[in-house]
Amino acid sequence: MKLTTKLNKVSLSVSHFSVKGSIIAIQIFFQTLWKKRISYLLLSPFLVIFIVFGLLPIAWSARLALTEYRGIKTVPPKWVGTQNFEDILQITIRVLPPEIDEATGEQVYKCGRKKMPESEARVLMAEGEECEARMMTPRDVLPKGYSEYDRYNFRGKTYLVGATDPRFWRAMYNTVRYTIGSVILTTLGGLFLALMLQKQTRTNMVLRVVFFLPAVTSGIAITAVWKWIFAGESYGLANTIFDMVGMGRQDFLADVRWTMPILIWLALWGGMGFPMILFLAGLKNIPLELYEAAAIDGASVPRRFRHITLPLLRPTFLYVVIIGIINAFQVFDVVYVVFSTTQNIGGVLDSALTVVTYLYDQGFNELQLGYASSIAWVLFGVIFVMTVLSLRLGRVNESY
């Protein structure tokens, strides 16, 4: 009984001190806030704008990502939890088995328009008839709710890749391809321009401005010009040049083989200027004494570039790559202006569909605002992971 009484007194004293400590902390907070009221008052316009147009939309998007909402005022958002994320990310791989004839138990072949067992097809193939093995349909193999995304042949087996949202995975695949190609080429192109225009001459100053202009020009204006260049009609500049040299016309924007090269070429042409400026700034910070000492020691120009320039440009490389990855994963204007049609926002066979264009399609064309918000958060997660990996890889050799 006495022990219980003592424990109660101790708990009351602890709670008293905790309440008193909280009150003191609040008093200190408001006192500090009052002492710095002028500073916070000057910051308040930015803070209000940031909260209204930054934090609140982010919080609202996070809420919408867990709901089903079609933007109808009379129909409130329906809470679905993580169902949107499951519908976006679920993927499965199944072996696609051959179609079996129920009567004979043999594999079914298709010869012309006829289906027949393997034994009968062998006879026709011996006579020169072309036959192909029939596989089961994806709906017989994939679970309910899954659709075919792609199929691959490996070691004599056909593997079927199914997803609950195949268009998202197509968009992600295109975005990753675009990111790899554009980031590598723009980074190397910017470094090459910086090395070529490093000297402070009047010609180099003019060329720097010329190469940097696309970085500060409206993206819509640039992509509209490039759409005219690659237009399949007679007024397209590329096809006009092809006609002049005797080559046949190409329908660039309707050919899936040209889609990704055009996107990467646009990124290279318009994206080299910004890395060039950053690399120029990094090159200026490298002491000339290092190059002079290396030259005295007999180091060649390639060795000086490898052992001095590249290591000291590592922070610049890291920044350029991270910014390039973030911008490439968010590409939208090029696809929307150049490749979108009234039937499909992602071009022919979704060959130009990226994650952001798919997000736009779901949100503003299909009015699936909750689903589009989920795609936005998935994209945020991918960019966050890619940024962290880039930082980790960039810090591997910090001894430089």
C-alpha positions as CSV (number, residue, x, y, z in Angstrom):
1,M,0.0,0.0,0.0
2,K,2.8,2.4,1.0
3,L,4.7,1.5,-2.2
4,T,1.6,2.2,-4.4
5,T,1.2,5.6,-2.6
6,K,4.8,6.5,-3.3
7,L,4.6,5.5,-7.0
8,N,1.5,7.6,-7.4
9,K,3.3,10.6,-5.8
10,V,6.2,10.1,-8.2
11,S,4.0,9.9,-11.2
12,L,2.1,13.0,-10.2
13,S,5.4,14.9,-9.7
14,V,6.7,13.7,-13.1
15,S,3.5,14.8,-14.8
16,H,3.7,18.1,-13.0
17,F,7.2,18.7,-14.2
18,S,6.3,17.6,-17.7
19,V,3.4,20.0,-17.9
20,K,5.5,22.8,-16.4
21,G,8.3,22.0,-18.9
22,S,5.9,22.2,-21.8
23,I,4.6,25.6,-20.6
24,I,8.1,26.9,-20.3
25,A,9.0,25.6,-23.8
26,I,5.9,27.3,-25.2
27,Q,6.8,30.6,-23.4
28,I,10.4,30.4,-24.8
29,F,9.0,29.8,-28.3
30,F,6.7,32.8,-28.3
31,Q,9.4,35.0,-26.7
32,T,11.8,34.0,-29.5
33,L,9.1,34.6,-32.0
34,W,8.4,38.1,-30.6
35,K,12.1,39.0,-30.5
36,K,12.4,38.1,-34.2
37,R,9.0,39.4,-35.3
38,I,10.5,41.8,-37.8
39,S,12.3,39.0,-39.6
40,Y,9.3,36.7,-39.6
41,L,7.1,39.6,-40.8
42,L,9.4,40.2,-43.8
43,L,9.4,36.4,-44.5
44,S,5.6,36.1,-44.2
45,P,4.7,37.0,-47.9
46,F,6.9,34.1,-49.1
47,L,5.7,31.8,-46.3
48,V,2.0,32.4,-47.1
49,I,2.6,31.9,-50.8
50,F,4.6,28.7,-50.1
51,I,2.0,27.3,-47.8
52,V,-1.0,28.1,-50.1
53,F,0.6,27.1,-53.4
54,G,3.2,24.6,-52.1
55,L,2.4,22.7,-48.9
56,L,-1.4,22.7,-49.2
57,P,-1.5,21.2,-52.8
58,I,1.0,18.6,-51.7
59,A,-1.1,17.6,-48.7
60,W,-4.3,17.6,-50.8
61,S,-2.5,15.4,-53.5
62,A,-1.5,13.0,-50.8
63,R,-5.1,12.7,-49.6
64,L,-6.4,12.3,-53.1
65,A,-3.9,9.5,-53.8
66,L,-5.8,7.4,-51.2
67,T,-9.2,8.1,-52.8
68,E,-11.2,7.6,-55.9
69,Y,-12.3,11.0,-57.2
70,R,-13.5,12.1,-60.6
71,G,-13.6,15.8,-59.9
72,I,-17.4,16.0,-59.7
73,K,-18.5,18.5,-57.1
74,T,-21.6,16.5,-56.1
75,V,-19.7,13.2,-55.7
76,P,-17.2,13.4,-52.8
77,P,-13.9,11.4,-52.9
78,K,-14.3,7.8,-52.0
79,W,-11.7,6.4,-49.7
80,V,-9.9,3.4,-51.2
81,G,-6.7,3.3,-49.2
82,T,-3.7,1.9,-51.0
83,Q,-5.8,0.4,-53.8
84,N,-4.6,3.0,-56.4
85,F,-1.0,2.2,-55.7
86,E,-1.7,-1.5,-56.0
87,D,-3.4,-1.0,-59.3
88,I,-0.4,1.0,-60.6
89,L,2.5,-1.2,-59.4
90,Q,1.2,-4.8,-59.5
91,I,3.1,-6.9,-62.0
92,T,3.5,-10.6,-62.6
93,I,5.5,-12.9,-64.9
94,R,4.0,-16.2,-66.1
95,V,5.2,-18.8,-68.5
96,L,3.0,-18.9,-71.5
97,P,2.2,-22.6,-72.1
98,P,1.4,-24.0,-75.6
99,E,-2.2,-24.6,-76.5
100,I,-3.1,-28.3,-76.2
101,D,-5.6,-30.2,-78.3
102,E,-8.1,-31.7,-75.9
103,A,-8.8,-34.7,-78.1
104,T,-5.2,-35.8,-78.9
105,G,-3.3,-34.1,-76.1
106,E,-0.9,-32.7,-78.7
107,Q,0.2,-29.1,-79.1
108,V,-2.0,-27.1,-81.5
109,Y,-0.5,-25.6,-84.6
110,K,-1.9,-23.0,-87.0
111,C,-1.4,-23.7,-90.7
112,G,-2.9,-20.9,-92.7
113,R,-6.3,-20.4,-91.2
114,K,-6.7,-23.9,-89.8
115,K,-5.8,-25.2,-86.4
116,M,-4.7,-28.8,-86.1
117,P,-2.7,-31.1,-83.8
118,E,1.1,-31.3,-84.1
119,S,1.1,-34.6,-85.9
120,E,-1.1,-33.3,-88.7
121,A,0.9,-30.0,-88.9
122,R,4.2,-32.0,-89.2
123,V,2.8,-33.6,-92.4
124,L,1.9,-30.2,-93.9
125,M,5.2,-28.7,-92.9
126,A,7.0,-31.5,-94.6
127,E,5.1,-30.6,-97.8
128,G,6.3,-27.0,-97.5
129,E,3.3,-25.5,-95.6
130,E,4.1,-22.8,-93.1
131,C,2.8,-23.5,-89.6
132,E,3.3,-21.9,-86.2
133,A,2.8,-23.2,-82.7
134,R,-0.2,-21.8,-80.9
135,M,0.2,-20.6,-77.4
136,M,-2.6,-20.1,-74.8
137,T,-4.1,-16.6,-74.6
138,P,-3.0,-14.2,-71.9
139,R,-6.4,-14.2,-70.3
140,D,-6.1,-18.0,-69.7
141,V,-2.7,-17.5,-67.9
142,L,-2.8,-14.1,-66.1
143,P,-4.7,-13.6,-62.9
144,K,-8.0,-11.7,-62.9
145,G,-7.5,-8.0,-63.4
146,Y,-4.2,-8.3,-65.1
147,S,-3.5,-7.5,-68.8
148,E,-0.6,-8.3,-71.0
149,Y,2.2,-5.8,-70.9
150,D,4.8,-7.7,-73.0
151,R,6.2,-11.1,-73.7
152,Y,9.8,-12.4,-74.0
153,N,11.3,-15.7,-75.4
154,F,14.1,-17.2,-73.2
155,R,15.6,-20.6,-73.6
156,G,12.7,-21.9,-75.6
157,K,10.0,-20.6,-73.3
158,T,7.7,-17.7,-73.7
159,Y,7.4,-15.5,-70.7
160,L,4.3,-13.3,-70.4
161,V,4.6,-10.1,-68.3
162,G,1.2,-9.0,-67.0
163,A,0.3,-5.8,-65.1
164,T,-2.9,-4.3,-63.7
165,D,-1.9,-1.1,-65.5
166,P,0.2,-1.9,-68.6
167,R,0.2,1.7,-69.8
168,F,1.9,2.9,-66.7
169,W,4.7,0.4,-67.1
170,R,5.0,1.4,-70.8
171,A,5.3,5.0,-69.7
172,M,7.9,4.1,-67.1
173,Y,9.9,2.1,-69.6
174,N,9.9,5.0,-72.1
175,T,10.8,7.4,-69.3
176,V,13.7,5.4,-68.2
177,R,15.0,5.0,-71.7
178,Y,14.7,8.7,-72.3
179,T,16.4,9.5,-69.0
180,I,19.4,7.3,-69.7
181,G,19.9,8.6,-73.2
182,S,19.3,12.3,-72.5
183,V,21.3,12.5,-69.3
184,I,24.3,10.8,-70.7
185,L,24.4,12.7,-73.9
186,T,23.6,16.2,-72.5
187,T,26.2,15.7,-69.7
188,L,28.9,14.6,-72.2
189,G,27.8,17.3,-74.7
190,G,27.9,20.0,-72.1
191,L,31.4,18.9,-70.9
192,F,32.6,18.8,-74.5
193,L,31.3,22.4,-75.2
194,A,32.9,23.6,-72.0
195,L,36.3,22.2,-72.9
196,M,36.1,23.7,-76.4
197,L,34.9,27.1,-75.3
198,Q,37.0,27.4,-72.2
199,K,39.3,30.1,-73.4
200,Q,38.2,33.7,-72.9
201,T,37.9,34.9,-76.5
202,R,35.3,36.9,-78.2
203,T,34.3,34.1,-80.5
204,N,33.9,31.7,-77.6
205,M,31.8,34.2,-75.7
206,V,29.4,34.5,-78.7
207,L,29.3,30.7,-79.1
208,R,28.5,30.3,-75.4
209,V,25.5,32.6,-75.8
210,V,24.3,30.7,-78.9
211,F,24.5,27.3,-77.1
212,F,22.9,28.6,-74.0
213,L,19.9,30.3,-75.7
214,P,17.8,27.1,-75.9
215,A,18.0,26.7,-72.1
216,V,16.3,30.1,-71.6
217,T,13.9,29.9,-74.6
218,S,10.3,28.7,-74.2
219,G,10.1,25.0,-74.3
220,I,6.7,25.1,-76.2
221,A,8.2,27.3,-78.9
222,I,11.2,25.1,-79.4
223,T,9.1,21.9,-79.6
224,A,6.7,23.5,-82.0
225,V,9.6,24.3,-84.3
226,W,10.9,20.8,-84.1
227,K,7.5,19.4,-84.8
228,W,7.5,21.4,-88.0
229,I,11.0,20.1,-88.8
230,F,10.0,16.4,-88.5
231,A,6.5,16.8,-90.0
232,G,5.6,14.0,-92.4
233,E,3.9,16.4,-94.8
234,S,5.6,18.1,-97.7
235,Y,6.4,21.2,-95.7
236,G,8.5,19.3,-93.1
237,L,12.1,20.5,-93.3
238,A,13.6,17.0,-92.8
239,N,11.6,15.5,-95.6
240,T,12.3,18.5,-97.8
241,I,16.1,17.8,-97.4
242,F,15.5,14.1,-98.0
243,D,13.7,14.9,-101.2
244,M,16.6,17.2,-102.3
245,V,19.2,14.4,-101.8
246,G,17.0,11.8,-103.5
247,M,16.0,9.9,-100.3
248,G,12.4,8.8,-99.7
249,R,10.2,10.7,-97.3
250,Q,9.9,9.5,-93.7
251,D,6.8,9.8,-91.5
252,F,9.0,10.5,-88.5
253,L,6.2,11.3,-86.0
254,A,4.2,8.2,-87.0
255,D,7.1,5.7,-86.9
256,V,7.8,4.1,-83.6
257,R,11.5,3.6,-84.6
258,W,12.0,7.4,-84.7
259,T,10.1,8.3,-81.5
260,M,12.9,7.9,-78.9
261,P,15.7,9.2,-81.1
262,I,13.7,12.4,-81.8
263,L,13.0,12.9,-78.1
264,I,16.7,12.3,-77.1
265,W,17.9,14.6,-79.9
266,L,15.6,17.4,-78.7
267,A,16.9,16.9,-75.2
268,L,20.5,17.0,-76.5
269,W,20.0,20.1,-78.6
270,G,18.2,22.1,-76.0
271,G,19.9,20.7,-72.9
272,M,23.6,21.1,-73.5
273,G,23.7,24.8,-72.7
274,F,23.0,24.6,-69.0
275,P,25.6,21.8,-68.2
276,M,28.1,23.8,-70.3
277,I,27.8,26.8,-68.1
278,L,28.2,24.7,-65.0
279,F,31.2,22.9,-66.3
280,L,32.8,26.2,-67.4
281,A,32.4,27.4,-63.8
282,G,33.9,24.2,-62.5
283,L,36.9,24.4,-64.9
284,K,37.7,28.0,-63.8
285,N,37.9,26.7,-60.2
286,I,40.7,24.2,-61.0
287,P,44.1,25.8,-60.2
288,L,46.4,26.2,-63.2
289,E,49.3,25.2,-61.1
290,L,48.1,21.6,-61.1
291,Y,48.2,21.4,-64.9
292,E,51.6,23.1,-64.9
293,A,53.1,20.7,-62.4
294,A,51.6,17.7,-64.3
295,A,53.1,19.0,-67.6
296,I,56.5,19.4,-66.0
297,D,56.2,15.8,-64.8
298,G,55.6,14.7,-68.4
299,A,51.9,14.0,-68.1
300,S,50.1,14.1,-71.5
301,V,46.9,16.0,-72.2
302,P,44.7,12.9,-71.8
303,R,46.4,12.0,-68.6
304,R,45.9,15.5,-67.2
305,F,42.3,15.4,-68.2
306,R,41.8,12.0,-66.6
307,H,43.7,12.6,-63.3
308,I,43.1,16.3,-62.8
309,T,40.0,17.6,-64.7
310,L,37.6,14.7,-64.1
311,P,38.3,14.2,-60.4
312,L,38.0,17.9,-59.6
313,L,34.8,18.2,-61.7
314,R,33.1,15.4,-59.7
315,P,30.8,17.7,-57.7
316,T,29.7,19.4,-60.9
317,F,29.1,16.1,-62.6
318,L,27.0,15.0,-59.6
319,Y,24.9,18.1,-59.7
320,V,24.4,18.0,-63.5
321,V,23.4,14.3,-63.4
322,I,20.9,14.7,-60.5
323,I,19.3,17.8,-62.1
324,G,19.2,15.9,-65.5
325,I,17.5,12.9,-63.9
326,I,14.9,15.0,-62.2
327,N,14.1,17.0,-65.4
328,A,14.1,13.9,-67.6
329,F,11.7,12.0,-65.4
330,Q,9.3,15.0,-65.6
331,V,9.4,15.5,-69.3
332,F,6.0,16.6,-70.7
333,D,6.0,19.5,-73.1
334,V,7.9,17.7,-75.9
335,V,5.6,14.7,-75.9
336,Y,2.5,16.7,-75.6
337,V,3.3,19.1,-78.4
338,V,5.2,16.9,-80.8
339,F,3.7,13.4,-80.5
340,S,0.2,13.7,-79.0
341,T,-2.8,13.2,-81.2
342,T,-6.6,13.4,-80.7
343,Q,-6.7,9.6,-80.2
344,N,-3.6,9.1,-78.1
345,I,-1.5,11.5,-76.0
346,G,1.5,9.2,-76.1
347,G,2.0,9.0,-79.8
348,V,1.8,5.9,-82.0
349,L,1.4,2.8,-79.9
350,D,2.3,4.8,-76.8
351,S,5.9,4.9,-78.1
352,A,6.3,8.4,-76.6
353,L,4.2,8.0,-73.5
354,T,6.0,9.2,-70.4
355,V,5.0,9.1,-66.8
356,V,3.9,12.7,-66.6
357,T,2.0,12.6,-69.9
358,Y,0.2,9.5,-68.6
359,L,-0.5,11.3,-65.3
360,Y,-2.0,14.2,-67.3
361,D,-4.1,11.8,-69.4
362,Q,-5.5,10.1,-66.3
363,G,-6.1,13.3,-64.4
364,F,-7.5,15.6,-67.1
365,N,-8.7,13.4,-69.9
366,E,-10.1,10.4,-67.9
367,L,-10.9,12.5,-64.8
368,Q,-9.3,10.0,-62.5
369,L,-7.9,12.6,-60.2
370,G,-7.2,10.2,-57.3
371,Y,-5.4,7.7,-59.6
372,A,-3.4,10.6,-61.2
373,S,-2.3,11.7,-57.7
374,S,-1.1,8.2,-56.9
375,I,1.0,8.2,-60.1
376,A,2.5,11.5,-59.0
377,W,3.6,10.1,-55.7
378,V,5.0,7.0,-57.4
379,L,7.0,9.3,-59.6
380,F,8.2,11.2,-56.6
381,G,9.4,8.0,-55.0
382,V,11.2,7.0,-58.1
383,I,13.0,10.4,-58.5
384,F,13.8,10.3,-54.8
385,V,15.4,6.9,-55.0
386,M,17.3,7.8,-58.2
387,T,18.6,11.0,-56.5
388,V,19.8,9.1,-53.4
389,L,21.5,6.5,-55.5
390,S,23.2,9.2,-57.6
391,L,24.5,10.9,-54.4
392,R,25.7,7.6,-53.0
393,L,27.6,6.7,-56.2
394,G,29.0,10.2,-56.4
395,R,30.5,9.9,-53.0
396,V,32.2,6.6,-53.5
397,N,35.5,8.2,-54.2
398,E,35.5,11.2,-51.9
399,S,39.3,11.0,-51.6
400,Y,39.4,13.1,-54.7
